[in-house]
Amino acid sequence: MTVRLTAAQATIAFLKNQYTERDGKQFRFFAGCLGIFGHGNVAGLGQALEQDPGLRYYLFRNEQAMVHAATAFAKTSFRMRALVCTSSIGPGATNMITGAATATVNRLPVLLLPGDIFARRNVAPVLQQLESPSTQDISVNDCFRPVSRYWDRIQRPEQLLTSLPEAMRVLTSPAETGAVTIAFPQDVQAEAFDYPEKFFAKKVWLIPRNRCDQGLLQRAAEWIRAAKNPLIVAGGGVVYSQASEALAQFAQSTGIPVCETQAGKGSLAFDHPQQLGAVGVTGTPGANIIAREADLILGIGTRYSDFTSASKTAFQNPAVRFININVTEFDAYKHAALPLTGDARLTITELQQILDNFSVAESYRAQINDFRTRWENEVDRIYGIHQSPPITQGEVIGIINNFTKPSDIVICAAGSLPGDLHKLWRTRQPGGYHMEYGFSCMGYEIAGGLGAKMADPAREVYVLVGDGSYLMMAQEIVTSLQEGFKINIVLLDNHGFSSIGGLSRACGNEGMGTNYRYRRGDKYDGDVLPVDFAANAASLGAWIARAKTADELQAALAAAREQRRTSVIVIETSYDQRVPGYESWWDVPIAEVSERDAVKAARRSYEEICKKERFFF
């Protein structure tokens, strides 16, 4: 039996019947389609979505933002659900490229259906088409190839029969997932074909918990027993595998301390006895000191970005060895590790069974406890800084952290906030800390907050965003109001790019181009630009509040929580007063020659620290 549908109608009919299943729980994989219509998708996919409401459509304001929202939705759903994004051709499509890269770097599933130029070519060049003098078989959608985990172009409607199942294979693969792009020529979208009815039947994609090689697992246990100072680095794979409980039991039983990457933060509650907190460039003193001295690193679900490895300076013990538990073979082998390629939760559980009664020395447990106590005192100190306005960013984080409930979600992405949050935020439940720091994409925050709220409407979502990111992409406030998804936005106004300004000065420069001030001659050193962020948010329809002091911020948070629509609280923070770094370093090359003494001095220090960077064989 067949059914005659356009290619666009067939796509929607297929997507709405895709499901995932893990641990006996089943989920409808696609929860909706985000889009902006134009020529290239309005008459094809637009018609199909309007005709078939089985896949709910959400109107967005910016194509990049809708991919960010889809990425955050998938992250909040622990990769068990996803969203579709569709755009017109040309700029509508290319606007999604940054979002696609963000999803792929973070290993999060999103399906992109950008409109494309005519497959039949006879009317080319069409509006917004990029022509090439060397080939007719190219469009701007080819730019998605390097930032997609799977890429295809549908030249005939029957090609969907092989393309869509392959797209689902990648989207639901714990090891291969990321952005999937199917370029969809606008004429092909409207063409009809007699599709087999079976193609549209309910399909359940089982998400396996793969076992690692048992021989390597035994060897890993031997390495752990032989180690004196082992350390666990918990990455995003712990969260996506929903392995937090297994990790908590493993750490408690063995006494091995745990530190967390940005993606892995929240793997353990902040008050777990083995929790050392953040590691790497934005890490805590205890985590970084232990990492430096550790003779064994057990990496779980981490890809060892430079912020985690402190640009390959974090692990200084000459005898250090690595064991990596990772569902992705590519990451399991990093740092010349013993690769335990498999599901995080299952592998942790099996490893604990083999280790049986193994435990680190009591002296090591005492050292961990001492580091924990010192760090909690340091967090209390930073949270307790009470200065006249503008107040510090650390104090703002403390006020929000103390106000929120364990089930609430905090979201951020770029600037100095992620580093401070990584160190300071006391996460109490898995998924309560949502950081996009794989791509660190400015503009992710508000769209990401919307995506997280769409994934779990019962949880309060708190978006922490700097003035720089807000000015880049704030328009999805309108979408949140239109769709009835309330998010709580706290906008920290420090009148510039504080993070990069600090980095510029650390490199011996003066922070050029990082202050929001009027130009005066050759420099931006005039008066501060009088941007009224609260008025801007109010004009978009949000409930707004202005705060200057800690008491005003606390009152605004309480009032915002009672609102039924998206709120924006604006508070001015100090540009210069920053949370310090602890026992770590990040490789940002300094100019080798310069007329500035400060740059010369910075270069000398840089060359010395570079000597600590290691290769692992």
C-alpha positions in Angstrom: 0.0 0.0 0.0 1.2 3.5 -0.8 0.1 7.0 -0.1 0.7 10.0 -2.4 2.3 12.9 -0.6 4.6 15.8 -1.4 8.1 15.3 -0.2 7.5 18.0 2.5 4.3 16.2 3.6 6.1 12.9 3.7 8.9 14.4 5.9 6.4 15.7 8.5 4.5 12.4 8.5 7.7 10.5 9.0 9.2 12.7 11.7 6.1 12.8 13.9 6.2 9.0 14.3 9.8 8.7 15.5 10.3 7.6 19.1 13.3 6.8 21.4 13.4 4.3 24.2 16.0 3.8 27.0 15.6 1.8 30.3 12.1 0.9 29.3 11.0 4.6 29.0 9.7 5.8 25.7 9.7 9.3 24.3 8.3 10.9 21.2 11.6 12.1 19.7 10.5 15.3 17.9 8.5 17.6 20.1 7.9 20.2 17.4 9.3 22.3 14.5 10.8 25.7 15.0 10.9 27.9 11.9 10.8 31.1 10.0 9.0 30.9 6.6 10.2 32.4 3.4 10.4 31.4 -0.2 12.2 28.1 -0.1 10.0 26.5 2.7 6.7 28.3 3.0 5.0 26.5 0.1 6.5 23.2 0.9 7.3 22.5 4.5 5.0 25.4 5.5 2.1 23.9 3.7 2.8 20.4 5.2 3.0 21.7 8.7 -0.2 23.7 8.3 -2.0 20.7 6.9 -0.7 18.2 9.4 -0.7 19.6 13.0 0.9 16.4 14.3 4.2 18.2 14.5 3.6 21.4 16.4 5.1 24.6 14.8 6.7 27.4 16.7 7.4 30.8 15.2 10.8 32.2 16.0 12.4 35.6 15.3 16.0 34.6 14.3 17.2 31.4 12.7 20.3 31.1 14.8 18.3 31.5 18.0 15.9 28.8 17.0 18.8 26.3 16.6 20.1 27.4 20.0 16.7 26.8 21.5 16.6 23.3 19.9 20.1 22.6 21.3 19.0 23.6 24.8 15.9 21.5 24.5 17.9 18.4 23.6 20.3 19.1 26.5 17.6 19.5 29.0 16.0 16.3 27.7 19.3 14.4 28.2 19.3 13.9 24.4 16.2 11.7 24.4 14.1 14.3 22.5 14.8 16.9 19.9 13.4 19.6 17.8 13.3 20.3 14.0 14.3 23.7 12.6 13.4 25.0 9.2 14.4 28.1 7.3 14.1 29.7 3.9 17.0 29.6 1.4 19.9 32.1 1.5 20.4 34.2 4.6 17.7 32.2 6.4 19.7 29.1 6.0 23.1 30.5 6.7 21.8 32.1 9.9 21.5 28.5 11.2 25.2 27.6 10.6 26.4 29.0 13.9 23.7 27.2 15.8 24.6 24.0 13.9 28.2 24.3 15.0 27.1 24.9 18.6 25.0 21.7 18.6 27.6 19.6 17.0 30.5 20.8 19.3 28.3 20.0 22.3 27.2 16.6 20.9 23.5 17.5 21.0 20.9 16.4 18.4 19.1 19.0 16.2 17.5 18.4 12.8 17.9 21.2 10.3 15.8 21.5 7.2 17.0 24.6 5.3 15.2 25.4 2.1 17.5 25.2 -1.0 17.7 26.4 -4.6 15.8 24.7 -7.4 16.9 21.1 -8.1 15.7 21.5 -11.7 17.9 24.6 -12.1 15.9 26.0 -15.1 14.9 29.2 -13.3 18.3 29.8 -11.7 19.6 32.1 -10.4 16.7 32.5 -7.9 16.4 35.1 -5.3 19.1 34.7 -2.6 21.0 32.1 -4.6 24.8 32.1 -4.4 26.1 31.3 -7.8 29.4 29.5 -8.5 31.3 29.9 -11.8 32.9 26.4 -11.3 29.8 24.3 -10.6 26.0 24.4 -10.5 25.9 21.7 -7.9 26.4 23.9 -4.9 24.5 26.3 -2.7 25.0 28.1 0.6 23.7 24.9 2.3 27.0 23.2 1.5 28.4 25.4 4.3 26.6 23.1 6.7 28.8 20.2 5.8 31.7 20.8 8.2 29.4 21.6 11.2 26.9 18.7 10.7 27.3 15.1 11.8 25.2 14.1 8.8 24.5 16.1 5.7 22.3 15.3 2.7 20.5 17.1 -0.2 17.2 15.8 -1.4 17.2 16.0 -5.2 14.2 13.7 -5.7 11.2 13.0 -3.4 11.9 9.3 -3.1 15.4 9.9 -1.7 13.6 10.6 1.6 13.2 6.8 2.0 16.9 6.4 2.6 17.9 9.9 3.9 15.5 10.3 6.8 16.3 6.9 8.4 20.0 7.7 8.2 19.3 11.1 9.8 17.5 9.4 12.7 20.4 6.9 13.1 22.8 9.8 13.7 20.4 11.9 15.8 19.7 9.0 18.2 23.3 7.7 18.4 25.0 8.6 21.7 28.3 8.4 20.0 27.6 10.3 16.7 24.9 12.8 17.5 25.0 16.5 16.7 23.5 18.7 14.0 21.9 16.8 11.1 21.2 18.9 8.0 19.0 17.9 5.1 19.1 20.5 2.4 15.7 20.6 0.8 15.3 22.3 -2.6 12.1 24.2 -2.8 10.8 22.6 -5.9 11.4 19.1 -4.5 9.5 19.9 -1.4 6.4 20.4 -3.5 6.8 17.3 -5.7 4.6 14.3 -5.0 5.5 10.6 -4.8 3.7 7.3 -3.9 5.4 6.5 -0.6 4.9 3.1 1.1 2.6 3.5 4.1 5.0 1.4 6.2 7.5 4.2 6.0 5.2 6.3 8.2 4.5 3.7 10.9 5.7 4.3 14.4 9.4 3.6 14.8 11.1 3.2 18.1 14.9 3.8 18.2 16.4 1.9 21.2 19.2 3.9 22.9 21.5 1.1 24.1 23.7 1.1 27.1 26.7 -0.5 25.4 29.2 -2.5 27.6 32.9 -1.8 27.2 35.4 -4.6 26.6 35.5 -6.7 29.8 39.3 -7.4 29.5 40.0 -3.6 29.4 37.6 -3.2 32.4 39.6 -5.7 34.4 42.8 -3.8 33.5 41.2 -0.5 34.5 40.4 -2.0 37.9 44.0 -3.0 38.3 45.2 0.5 37.5 42.8 2.0 40.0 43.9 -0.4 42.8 47.5 0.5 42.1 46.9 4.3 42.2 47.7 6.4 45.2 46.1 9.7 44.1 43.3 8.9 41.5 40.9 11.6 40.3 37.7 11.4 38.4 37.0 14.1 35.7 33.2 14.1 35.2 32.1 15.4 31.8 28.8 15.9 30.0 28.6 12.2 29.3 27.7 11.5 32.9 24.7 13.8 32.7 23.5 12.5 29.3 23.8 8.9 30.5 21.9 9.9 33.6 24.8 8.3 35.6 24.8 10.7 38.5 23.5 8.3 41.0 26.0 5.6 39.9 28.9 8.1 40.1 27.8 9.2 43.5 27.8 5.6 44.8 31.2 4.9 43.1 32.8 8.0 44.5 31.4 7.4 48.0 32.5 3.7 48.0 36.0 4.2 46.6 36.7 7.7 48.1 38.1 8.8 44.7 37.5 12.6 44.4 35.4 14.0 41.6 35.9 17.2 39.7 33.6 18.5 36.9 33.9 20.1 33.5 31.4 22.7 32.4 29.2 20.2 30.7 29.6 17.8 33.6 28.8 20.2 36.4 26.0 18.9 38.4 27.1 15.3 38.0 27.4 15.3 41.7 25.6 17.5 44.2 27.9 20.3 45.4 27.8 18.8 49.0 28.8 15.3 48.1 31.9 14.3 50.2 34.0 13.5 47.2 33.0 16.6 45.2 35.9 18.9 44.5 34.0 21.2 42.1 35.2 22.7 38.8 38.4 21.7 37.2 40.7 23.5 34.7 41.0 27.1 33.8 37.8 28.0 35.7 38.5 25.4 38.4 38.7 25.4 42.2 42.1 25.3 44.0 41.5 21.8 45.3 40.5 20.2 42.0 43.4 21.8 40.2 46.0 20.9 42.8 44.8 17.3 42.9 44.8 17.1 39.1 48.3 18.4 39.0 49.5 15.7 41.4 47.2 12.8 40.4 48.8 9.5 39.2 45.6 8.3 37.6 42.8 10.3 35.9 39.5 8.5 35.3 37.8 10.6 32.7 34.1 9.9 32.4 32.2 11.4 29.4 34.7 14.2 28.8 36.4 15.4 25.6 39.2 17.2 27.5 38.8 20.6 26.0 41.6 23.1 26.7 39.6 24.6 29.5 39.4 21.2 31.2 43.1 20.3 30.6 44.3 23.9 31.3 45.8 23.8 27.8 47.6 20.5 28.6 49.2 21.9 31.8 46.7 20.4 34.3 48.2 16.9 34.7 51.8 17.3 35.8 52.6 14.0 37.5 55.3 12.3 35.3 53.7 8.9 36.0 50.1 9.9 35.4 47.9 7.5 33.4 44.4 7.9 32.0 41.4 5.7 31.9 38.5 7.1 29.8 35.0 6.0 30.0 33.2 7.3 26.9 30.5 6.2 24.5 32.5 7.8 21.7 35.7 5.9 20.7 37.2 9.2 19.5 37.1 10.6 23.0 37.9 7.4 24.8 41.4 7.2 23.3 42.4 10.8 24.2 45.5 11.4 26.3 46.8 7.9 25.3 44.2 6.5 27.7 43.0 3.0 28.4 39.7 3.2 26.5 36.6 1.9 28.1 34.3 2.6 25.1 30.8 2.2 26.5 27.9 3.7 28.3 28.9 5.8 31.4 26.3 4.5 33.8 26.7 0.8 33.0 30.5 1.1 32.9 30.7 2.8 36.3 28.4 0.2 37.8 30.4 -2.7 36.5 33.7 -1.1 37.5 32.5 -0.7 41.0 31.5 -4.3 41.2 35.0 -5.4 40.1 36.7 -3.1 42.5 34.6 -4.5 45.3 36.0 -3.1 48.6 38.7 -0.9 47.1 39.1 2.5 48.9 41.7 5.3 48.7 43.8 5.9 51.8 42.2 7.7 54.7 44.9 10.4 54.4 43.7 11.1 50.9 40.1 11.3 52.0 41.2 13.8 54.7 43.0 15.9 52.1 39.9 16.0 49.9 37.8 17.0 52.9 40.2 19.8 53.7 40.1 21.2 50.2 36.3 21.0 50.2 36.1 23.0 53.5 38.5 25.7 52.3 36.6 26.1 49.0 33.2 26.4 50.7 34.6 29.1 52.9 35.9 30.9 49.8 32.5 30.7 48.0 30.9 32.1 51.2 33.4 34.9 51.1 32.7 35.8 47.5 29.0 35.5 48.0 29.3 37.7 51.0 31.1 40.6 49.5 28.9 43.6 50.1 30.0 46.7 48.3 28.3 49.8 47.2 26.9 49.8 43.7 27.9 48.6 41.3 28.1 45.3 43.1 30.3 42.4 42.1 29.3 39.6 39.7 30.2 37.0 42.3 27.7 38.5 44.8 25.0 38.5 42.1 25.6 34.8 41.5 25.4 34.1 45.2 22.1 36.0 45.6 20.6 34.1 42.7 22.0 30.7 43.8 20.7 31.2 47.4 17.3 32.2 46.1 16.7 29.4 43.6 15.3 26.0 44.4 17.1 22.7 43.8 14.9 21.9 40.8 15.5 25.3 39.1 17.8 25.5 36.0 20.5 28.2 35.5 21.6 28.9 32.0 24.5 30.8 30.6 27.0 30.6 27.7 29.6 33.3 27.2 31.7 36.0 28.7 33.1 36.0 32.3 29.9 34.6 33.8 30.5 30.9 32.7 33.9 30.9 34.5 32.5 32.4 37.7 29.4 30.1 37.6 31.6 27.0 37.0 33.5 27.8 40.2 30.8 29.2 42.4 27.4 27.8 41.5 26.2 25.2 44.0 24.3 22.7 41.9 22.0 20.4 43.7 20.3 18.3 41.0 21.5 16.9 37.7 20.5 19.2 34.9 20.2 22.2 37.2 23.4 23.7 35.7 23.0 24.3 31.9 26.1 25.8 30.3 26.9 26.1 26.6 30.6 26.1 26.8 31.6 23.8 24.0 31.2 26.7 21.5 30.7 29.4 24.1 28.4 31.1 21.7 27.3 34.6 22.6 23.5 35.0 22.1 22.7 31.4 23.2 21.5 32.4 26.6 17.9 33.7 26.1 17.1 31.3 23.2 18.6 28.5 25.3 16.5 29.4 28.3 13.5 29.2 26.1 14.5 25.8 24.8 15.1 24.5 28.3 11.7 25.7 29.4 10.0 24.1 26.4 11.7 20.8 27.4 10.6 21.0 31.0 7.9 23.6 31.7 7.5 22.5 35.3 11.0 23.9 36.2 11.8 27.5 36.7 14.6 28.6 34.3 17.0 31.4 35.2 19.0 32.9 32.4 22.1 34.8 33.4 23.2 37.0 30.5 25.7 39.8 30.1 24.9 43.0 28.3 27.1 42.0 25.4 25.1 38.8 24.7 21.8 40.5 25.3 22.6 43.1 22.6 23.4 40.3 20.2 20.2 38.2 20.6 17.4 39.2 22.8 14.5 38.9 20.4 13.3 35.5 21.5 11.8 37.2 24.6 8.9 37.8 22.1 8.7 34.1 21.3 8.6 33.2 24.9 5.7 35.5 25.5 3.9 34.4 22.3 4.2 30.7 23.3 3.5 31.1 27.0 6.9 29.8 28.2 8.0 32.0 31.1 11.7 32.4 31.7 13.5 34.6 34.3 16.3 36.7 32.9 18.9 38.4 35.0 20.9 40.9 32.9 24.3 41.9 34.3 25.2 45.3 32.9 28.9 46.0 33.2 29.1 48.3 30.1 31.2 46.1 27.9 32.9 42.9 27.2 34.4 42.4 30.7 35.8 38.9 30.0 37.7 39.9 26.9 38.7 43.2 28.5 40.4 41.3 31.3 42.0 38.9 28.9 43.3 41.8 26.9 44.9 43.3 29.9 46.4 40.0 31.0 48.1 39.9 27.6 49.7 43.3 28.3 47.2 45.4 26.3 44.7 47.9 27.5 41.4 46.3 26.6 40.8 48.1 23.3 37.2 47.6 22.0 35.8 46.1 25.1 34.1 49.1 26.8 30.7 50.4 25.7 31.7 54.0 25.6 31.5 56.8 23.1 34.4 57.2 20.7 36.7 60.1 21.6 39.4 60.5 19.0 41.1 57.2 18.4 39.7 55.5 21.5 36.5 54.5 23.1 37.1 56.3 26.3 34.2 58.8 26.4 31.1 58.5 28.5 29.3 55.2 29.1 26.7 54.5 26.4 23.3 55.1 28.1 21.6 51.8 27.0 18.3 51.3 28.9 18.1 47.5 28.9 15.0 47.5 31.1 13.1 49.8 28.7 14.2 47.6 25.8 12.9 44.4 27.4 9.7 46.2 28.4 9.1 47.2 24.8 9.3 43.5 23.9 6.5 42.7 26.4 8.6 41.4 29.4 7.9 42.2 33.0 11.0 44.3 34.1 12.7 45.4 37.2 15.8 47.5 37.9 18.1 46.7 40.8 21.3 48.3 42.1 21.8 46.7 45.5 21.7 43.2 46.9 18.4 43.9 48.7 16.8 45.2 45.5 18.0 42.2 43.5 16.5 39.8 46.1 13.2 41.7 46.1 13.2 41.7 42.2 13.8 37.9 42.1 10.9 37.3 44.5 8.6 39.5 42.5 9.7 37.9 39.2 9.0 34.4 40.4 5.3 35.4 40.9 5.0 36.7 37.4 3.2 34.6 34.8 5.3 36.0 31.9 9.0 36.3 31.1 10.8 38.7 33.4 14.0 40.7 32.9 15.9 42.1 35.9 18.7 44.5 35.1 21.5 45.1 37.6 24.7 47.0 37.1 27.8 45.1 38.1 31.5 46.1 38.4 33.5 45.9 35.2 36.8 45.3 36.9 36.2 43.3 40.1 36.4 39.7 39.1 36.4 36.3 40.7 40.1 35.2 40.6 41.5 32.1 38.9 42.9 29.3 41.0 46.0 27.2 40.3 45.4 27.1 36.5 46.3 28.7 33.2 44.9 29.1 29.7 47.0 29.3 26.5 46.4 32.6 24.8 49.4 33.4 22.7 51.1 36.7 23.5 52.7 38.9 20.8 56.3 37.8 20.3 57.5 41.3 19.6 55.9 44.6 20.8 56.8 48.2 21.7 54.9 47.8 25.0 56.8 46.8 28.1 53.6 45.1 29.5 53.3 42.9 26.4 57.0 42.0 26.6 56.6 41.0 30.3 53.5 39.0 29.5 55.4 37.2 26.7 58.2 36.2 29.0 55.8 34.7 31.5 53.9 33.0 28.6 57.0 31.3 27.3 57.8 29.9 30.7 54.4 28.5 31.3 54.2 27.0 27.8 57.0 24.7 28.9 54.5 22.9 31.2 52.3 21.9 28.3 52.5 18.1 27.8 51.9 15.5 25.2 50.7 12.1 26.3 51.8 8.9 24.6 
